[in-house]
Amino acid sequence: MTEIKEKTEQKIADYLEENGPSILGEVLRALKLSYSNGKKHINNMLTKGIVKQSAPPLQLELNTDPK
C-alpha cells in the first residue's frame, strides 16, 4: 500500500488494514476522532479511491483495486 501523506488518513488506512471492513462509528471511536473531522477525512479518502463503502450496512474498507 502506498504511503498516505495526511496523518489522520494514514491512521484510518492503518486501522482498516488491521481490522478489516468497519463501520464509520468503529473507526471514529477507535481513533478518537470527532464525527465532522473523521467524516471529512473519510470523504477525502473515498474521493481519492483509497477506501470504498460496501452496500448496507455501510462498512468502510481499503480499496484493493484503486483507480
C-alpha positions as CSV (number, residue, x, y, z in Angstrom):
1,M,0.0,0.0,0.0
2,T,1.3,3.5,-0.8
3,E,2.1,5.9,1.9
4,I,-0.7,8.5,2.6
5,K,0.7,12.0,3.3
6,E,-2.1,13.1,5.5
7,K,-1.5,11.8,9.0
8,T,-5.2,11.2,10.0
9,E,-5.9,9.5,6.7
10,Q,-2.9,7.2,7.2
11,K,-4.2,6.3,10.7
12,I,-7.6,5.5,9.2
13,A,-6.0,3.3,6.5
14,D,-3.8,1.5,9.1
15,Y,-6.9,0.8,11.2
16,L,-8.8,-0.6,8.2
17,E,-5.8,-2.7,7.2
18,E,-5.5,-4.2,10.7
19,N,-9.2,-4.6,11.4
20,G,-10.8,-5.2,8.0
21,P,-14.2,-3.7,7.0
22,S,-15.6,-1.4,9.7
23,I,-18.5,0.9,10.2
24,L,-17.7,4.6,10.5
25,G,-18.5,4.7,14.2
26,E,-16.0,2.0,14.9
27,V,-13.2,3.8,13.1
28,L,-14.1,7.2,14.8
29,R,-14.2,5.6,18.2
30,A,-11.0,3.7,17.9
31,L,-9.1,6.7,16.6
32,K,-10.8,9.2,18.9
33,L,-12.0,11.4,16.0
34,S,-15.0,13.7,16.1
35,Y,-17.7,12.9,13.6
36,S,-17.2,16.0,11.5
37,N,-13.4,15.6,11.4
38,G,-13.5,11.9,10.7
39,K,-16.2,12.2,8.1
40,K,-14.2,14.9,6.3
41,H,-11.2,12.6,6.1
42,I,-13.3,9.6,5.0
43,N,-14.9,11.6,2.3
44,N,-11.4,12.7,1.0
45,M,-10.3,9.1,1.0
46,L,-13.4,8.0,-0.8
47,T,-12.8,10.6,-3.5
48,K,-9.2,9.6,-3.9
49,G,-10.2,5.9,-4.1
50,I,-8.2,4.9,-1.0
51,V,-11.3,3.4,0.7
52,K,-14.7,2.2,-0.6
53,Q,-18.1,1.6,1.0
54,S,-20.0,-1.6,0.9
55,A,-23.7,-2.0,0.5
56,P,-25.8,-1.7,3.7
57,P,-24.8,-2.0,6.3
58,L,-22.3,0.6,5.2
59,Q,-18.8,-0.5,6.0
60,L,-15.5,1.1,5.0
61,E,-12.6,-0.9,3.7
62,L,-9.4,-0.3,1.9
63,N,-9.8,-0.3,-1.8
64,T,-7.5,-3.0,-3.1
65,D,-8.2,-2.0,-6.7
66,P,-7.5,1.8,-6.8
67,K,-8.3,3.7,-9.9
